[in-house]
Amino acid sequence: MQIPLLEVVARKVRHDPGARARIIVLAAVAAGLFLGGSALASSGWVGVPLYIGFVMAGGLCMPGLKAALNERVPARSRATMLSAGGLFNSLATGLGLYVMGGLGIGLADVTGVWTTAAAGTTLFAALAAWFCVRSLRTPPARVAVDSHVVGEAAEEDGARVP
């Protein structure tokens, strides 16, 4: 289901480059709302489809975020940036578990855990979306620090640099 939706988004962004920021913000907000809805659902028949909506909305954010990252971070630093993103994701998850413990929410309390996760997801998704939109408003700059980076950037673009 997600692949056809990603195709629609890709076509939209191709025709309207400014749509990327709007799609990221809307998908981030939708992800938080879907997760909150699944947390508060009275049955699995409602909660599971809402959770699938959360996963799909979150998946719509990633291509836009990765494209923005690829446009702004030099190739030699990109892996480090992606690793740092994974580290922060893990730290946020661990921190969320500590926060839930501090609030007295046990992991067996599914409604409490999912509601707290939805609140955290919505908060941090909104914050990330704000940073992303702010970043997308400025054109990407390819700054060369030394000749190695200049050669690397040119090779990425298909040119040979002596």
Disulfide bonds with the S-S distance in Angstrom:
none
